[in-house]
Amino acid sequence: MTSATTNRTRHDRADQTRKRILRAAVREFSTHGLSGARTDRIAESARVNKALLYYYFKSKQDLYAAAVEEVAGRVMENALAEFDQKYTAGERLLRSALHHFDRILTQREFQSLMQQEMVRFQSGKSGSIPVLFKTAFMPLMEKMREATEDGVRTGELYPMEWLQVIYSMFGANVFYFLSAPMMEFVLPMEPLSPKALQMRRKSAVQFLGAALFTDRAAGRRMANRILRAMPMPRARNLQKRMETFQVRRRAL
């Protein structure tokens, strides 16, 4: 084996080790937060000793920051893929809205870490939020601005402020999941049941198709076509969350 081959093999192994540590760290930090997470559990899950863990990441804080950036970068890369130029401006926006709904539904680790970072940022403890905004969220916002302005310019979309489009698309999705513990007492079905999620997901994108497009019928048809092309993914731990809701209702 040549020296170059040996070095490449070592580099590949080191890269795989670092990835295992980050995967384990994401799970631990998203579950327990920065203060509650334990590096010995991360090392055990990643199948490394703590000395090797600290070889790759100098401190628990450095490991936490790397875990946040890792999961956010991966999620945002997938989100940006929905803005492929082969789609019309309106389709890019509808696809992004649907992808955002699915991201909240399935990416529990990402959602947990982002919520933690927002709380830390408000208290002046987070250094990750400004970095993440510039490297991940700003490119997504720019893509949405471009799509909105393109759609308005071509006449596909009504004249509207691009920032309001973001609030309308993403805000509705976020509110649905945040309000679920309260809305379960109002709605005729559990908000996080598969049936309710399927209905809300469909209604959200159909509403946008009718509200944003100058040709509402065409917007609704496009929404239905995208729904067929992007079926709802299965969410991990959804059954556990449903059982928590049912226990809470029985307690009342």
RAZI-V304547 format. One record per helix or strand. SS is the DSSP state (2 for helix, 1 for strand). FROM is the first residue (numbers start at 1). TO is the last residue. Records with the same first field share a line. If there is no record, write none. Layout:
# RAZI-V304547
SS=FROM-TO / FROM-TO
This chain:
# RAZI-V304547
2=3-36 / 39-46 / 50-56 / 60-83 / 89-106 / 108-122 / 128-154 / 162-183 / 194-212 / 216-229 / 238-251
1=157-157 / 213-213
